[in-house]
Amino acid sequence: MFLDTHNPLTDDPIQIMDQDGKLNEALRPKELTDEKVKEMYEKMVFIRLADDRMKKMQRSGRMGTFASIEGQEAAQMGSVSTLEKTDWVVPAFREQLAMWMHGVPLESIMLFWKGNEAGGKIPEGVNVLPVSIPVGSQMLHAVGLSWASKLQGKNEVALTYFGDGATSEGDFHEGMNFAGVFKTATVFLCQNNQFAISVPRRIQTASKTLAQKAIAYGFPGVIVDGNDLFAMYAVTKEAVERARRGDGPTLIEAYTYRLGDHTSSDDATKYREKAEVEAWKPKDPFRRLQLYLATKNLWSEQIEADLKAKLQPQVDEVVAKVDATPDQTIDELFGYTYANLTQNLANQKAYMKHVTELQAAQKGGANA
């Protein structure tokens, strides 16, 4: 329905629920019952609590550079909820919710950002690729997965996430071109949060929209209100179904906003005005869902307080496990890059071991 009628050159973002929580019932996906929406909201709250805790851990020196998801939860919850377990999630570096929803433990996600190699190991049977730090490279992997699935007759869909800045990378265009030619079952989901780190969307590309870039590669491109859980679910579901029946890829531009810094190493106040951030806060996906659920007597400030009181200990339990995880050994630090270490890395490994032994000896002598 949406893919056949939406024009990414002229149409506004597809919306089912507005920023005041008012729903267009005629467009509502039938499987998104009020109870289902409440359940999805509660999972979003859990991840926002975890996200907030991870920011505090980074500031206290217990975690490395970290990319917050704040403001983009609906874009991920709505989209990833359309997948089957056998489908693939191919993330960038801000996809905590999508990865967790598709089976990656929160503990693993936290360990990854703590710099522990164990966090990069995806559990057996969970179809999620590891975090991709190089901007845009994961899109090629997603196309490769869905092409392999097509050749093997597995009928698996690959959903890949990336930011607006990634659309300026060659990998984006190569992946889109390949997917269009071979009609792979790939859903490209661009979370347009308005900034490629510090570069605003308006000077990052001359295209009127990001979704229109799909036109050149021969498949649909649509713009969706990325803070609208219902619209994100409905459009992604249509794109996933299209891919699964062999009709090829889709590009979805989720029009959203990054409420926080690009990462914990960034200071967004240096390149954007406070007034701009404040203007986006009423569009926050949590506020919308709260307003909607309140009309169904499924949300109130007391319900929210009780929910957080129930979920916070669960987050605390995961953090305790992460804090108790032993630091990785030097062997583990070098053991996940190549099957056989290059000579350069072997030299680095030997050097690190030597330095560590010297430091241990010096510490022992000082304590004697």
Buried (B, 14 or more C-beta within 10 A) or exposed (E): EBBEEBEBEEBEBBBBBBBEBEBEEEBBBEEBEEEEBBEBBEBBBBBBBBBBBBBEBBEEEBBBEBBBBBBBBBBBBBBBBBBEEEBBBBBBBBBBBBBBBBBBBBBBBBBBBBEBBBBEBBEEEBBBBBBBEEBBBBBBBBBBBBBEBBEEEEBBBBBBBBBBBBBBBEBBBBBBBBBBEBBBBBBBBBBBBBBBBEBEBEEBBEEEBBBBBBBEBBBBBBBBBBBBBBBBBBBBBBBBEBBBEEBBBBBBBBBBBBBBBBBBEBEBEEEBEEEEBEEBEEBBBBBBBBBBBBEEEBBEEEBBEEBBEEBBEEBEEBBEBBEEBEEBEBEEBBBEEEEEBEEEEEEBBEEEBEEEEEEEEEEEEEEE
